Amino acid sequence: MKIEIFSDFTCPFCYIGKRELERAIDLAGYSGQVEIEYKAYQIGSETPKKDAPTLYEGMAAKYDSTIEEVKKITQDIAIRAEEVGLHYNFGDMKTAHTEKAHRLAKWTRQFDKELAYTEELMSGYFTEGKDLNDDMFLLEVIRNLDLDVEVAKDVLTSNDFSEALDKDRYDAQQLGVQSVPFFVFENRYGIKGAEPNEVFVRTLHQAAEIAGIQPVLKMVGDGEAICADGECKL
């Protein structure tokens, strides 16, 4: 089953939606049967690439709000994140221009490391306050993935994979994607936003029918109350 995810590394709902999808794949019994491809979708293309403002400052300026109003909004998002086991530290976050991070993601995909790269970037950004404008952090993630740091440096200092980002923007326009996260299942079903888990589970089953796959039996419980070979375990 193929799932395409339009997402940005600084989108708080994208990380929540990522977790909901992962949980749904496990619960629905499709682990190991899903191919996930991330599509770049920058939500802050006007954000400075250096000396970017804090997330609170950036949101306050963008929405003409006060810092206190922004803190209230992010508090509600943090509560939603906790529901899927994520602890957001909005006070430590800075805004970021994610073009380089997305180009590097395209490079990691050829080594089947895009999913791990995405997880490390989102975890670092939302839970540790890492700066996605900082090449050193991006390269630290590359090193943790056992990929060639020197080649990654060349990617960061060039325009490599810019065409891949252009292709993602074109695909988003063709599908009418105007916000993220946006999930496309088997090019047939779409989910907009970090919907509740049951929405993902239901859509996975629908897409599985198109893909011609069946869920794998998922064992639950400890198996202690059983009878076998003419004898019951008491």
C-alpha positions in Angstrom: 0.0 0.0 0.0 1.4 3.4 -1.0 0.9 6.5 1.2 2.2 9.9 0.3 2.4 12.5 3.0 2.6 16.2 2.3 4.3 17.6 5.3 6.7 20.2 6.7 9.2 19.6 9.5 8.0 22.7 11.5 4.3 21.9 11.3 3.1 20.7 14.8 0.1 18.9 13.3 2.3 17.0 10.9 4.2 15.3 13.7 0.9 14.5 15.4 -0.5 13.2 12.2 2.6 11.1 11.6 2.1 9.4 15.0 -1.6 8.8 14.4 -0.8 7.1 11.1 1.9 5.0 12.6 -0.4 3.9 15.4 -3.2 3.1 12.9 -0.9 1.0 10.7 0.0 -1.1 13.7 -3.5 -1.3 15.0 -5.0 -2.2 11.6 -2.5 -4.9 11.0 -0.6 -3.5 8.0 2.9 -3.2 9.5 5.5 -4.1 6.9 2.9 -3.7 4.1 3.0 0.1 3.7 5.3 2.3 1.6 5.5 5.8 2.8 6.8 8.7 0.8 7.1 12.2 2.1 6.3 15.2 -0.1 7.9 18.6 0.7 5.4 21.4 1.6 7.0 24.5 3.1 4.7 26.4 5.4 7.2 29.2 6.1 9.0 29.9 2.8 9.3 33.6 3.8 11.1 32.7 7.1 14.7 33.9 7.4 17.4 31.3 6.8 19.6 32.9 9.5 18.7 34.5 12.8 15.1 33.5 12.5 12.7 34.6 15.3 11.4 32.3 18.0 8.2 30.4 17.3 6.3 32.6 19.6 7.6 35.8 18.0 7.1 34.5 14.5 3.5 33.4 15.2 2.6 36.7 16.9 3.9 38.7 13.9 2.2 36.4 11.4 -1.2 36.4 13.0 -1.0 40.0 14.5 -1.4 38.5 18.0 0.3 38.9 21.4 2.8 36.5 22.8 0.3 35.5 25.4 -2.3 34.7 22.8 0.1 32.6 20.9 1.1 30.7 24.1 -2.5 29.9 24.7 -2.9 28.5 21.1 0.3 26.4 21.4 -0.8 25.1 24.8 -3.9 23.6 23.2 -1.7 22.0 20.5 0.7 20.6 23.1 -2.3 18.9 24.8 -3.2 17.3 21.5 0.4 16.2 21.1 0.4 14.6 24.5 -2.5 12.4 23.4 -0.2 10.6 21.0 2.8 10.5 23.3 4.6 13.6 22.1 5.9 16.3 24.5 6.2 19.7 22.7 8.5 22.4 24.0 7.2 25.4 22.2 9.1 27.8 24.4 12.4 26.4 23.0 11.4 26.4 19.3 12.6 28.8 16.6 11.0 29.4 13.3 12.9 27.9 10.3 13.2 28.0 6.6 13.0 24.3 5.7 14.1 24.2 2.1 17.6 22.7 2.9 16.1 20.2 5.3 13.7 19.0 2.6 16.4 18.8 -0.1 18.5 16.7 2.3 15.4 14.5 3.0 15.3 13.7 -0.8 18.9 12.7 -0.7 18.3 10.3 2.3 15.4 8.6 0.4 17.8 6.9 -2.0 19.3 5.1 1.1 15.9 4.2 2.5 16.6 6.6 5.4 13.9 9.2 4.7 11.5 8.0 7.4 14.2 7.8 10.1 15.5 11.3 9.0 12.0 12.8 9.2 11.5 11.3 12.7 14.8 12.6 14.0 14.2 16.1 12.6 10.7 16.4 14.0 11.7 14.9 17.4 14.7 17.3 17.6 12.7 20.3 16.6 9.5 19.8 18.7 10.9 18.1 21.8 14.4 19.4 22.1 14.2 22.8 20.5 16.8 22.1 17.8 17.3 24.8 15.1 16.4 23.5 11.6 18.3 26.4 10.1 21.5 25.1 11.7 23.5 22.9 9.3 25.3 21.4 12.2 22.1 19.8 13.5 21.1 18.5 10.1 24.5 17.0 9.7 24.3 15.5 13.2 21.1 13.7 12.1 22.9 12.4 9.0 25.8 11.1 11.1 23.3 9.3 13.4 21.9 7.6 10.3 25.3 6.4 9.3 25.2 8.3 6.1 28.1 10.2 4.5 28.4 13.6 6.2 30.7 15.0 3.6 28.3 14.3 0.7 25.5 15.7 2.8 27.5 18.9 3.2 27.7 19.2 -0.6 23.9 18.8 -0.8 23.3 21.6 1.7 25.7 24.0 0.0 24.3 23.3 -3.5 20.8 23.3 -5.1 20.8 19.5 -5.4 17.2 18.0 -5.3 15.6 21.4 -5.9 13.8 19.8 -8.9 12.4 17.2 -6.5 10.9 20.0 -4.4 9.5 21.6 -7.5 7.9 18.3 -8.4 6.3 18.0 -4.9 4.9 21.6 -5.2 3.4 20.6 -8.6 1.9 17.5 -7.2 0.4 19.5 -4.3 -1.2 21.9 -6.8 -2.6 19.1 -8.9 -4.3 17.5 -5.8 -5.4 20.9 -4.4 -3.3 20.6 -1.3 -3.4 23.9 0.5 -2.5 22.8 4.1 -0.6 20.1 5.8 -0.5 17.4 6.9 -2.2 15.9 3.9 -2.2 12.1 3.4 -2.9 10.4 0.1 -3.7 6.6 0.2 -3.2 4.6 -3.0 -3.8 7.8 -4.9 -7.5 7.3 -4.1 -8.3 8.5 -0.6 -7.1 11.7 1.2 -7.0 12.8 4.8 -6.5 16.5 5.6 -5.0 17.2 9.0 -4.2 15.2 12.1 -7.5 13.4 12.3 -8.4 11.0 15.1 -6.9 7.5 14.9 -10.1 5.8 13.8 -10.2 7.9 10.6 -6.7 6.6 9.7 -7.6 3.0 10.5 -10.8 3.2 8.4 -9.0 4.7 5.5 -6.2 2.1 5.7 -8.7 -0.7 5.3 -10.3 1.1 2.3 -7.0 1.6 0.6 -5.9 -2.0 1.4 -8.8 -3.3 -0.7 -7.5 -1.3 -3.7 -4.0 -2.5 -3.1 -5.2 -6.1 -2.7 -3.6 -6.8 0.7 -5.0 -8.2 3.9 -4.2 -7.2 7.5 -1.9 -9.5 9.4 -3.3 -11.1 12.5 -2.2 -9.1 15.6 -1.9 -11.0 18.8 -3.0 -9.4 22.0 -3.2 -10.6 25.6 -0.8 -13.0 27.4 -2.3 -16.3 26.3 -2.5 -17.7 29.9 -6.2 -18.7 30.0 -6.0 -21.6 27.5 -6.8 -25.3 26.9 -4.6 -27.4 24.7 -3.8 -31.1 24.1 -6.8 -32.2 26.3 -5.7 -30.2 29.2 -6.7 -26.7 30.5 -4.2 -24.4 32.2 -5.6 -23.6 35.6 
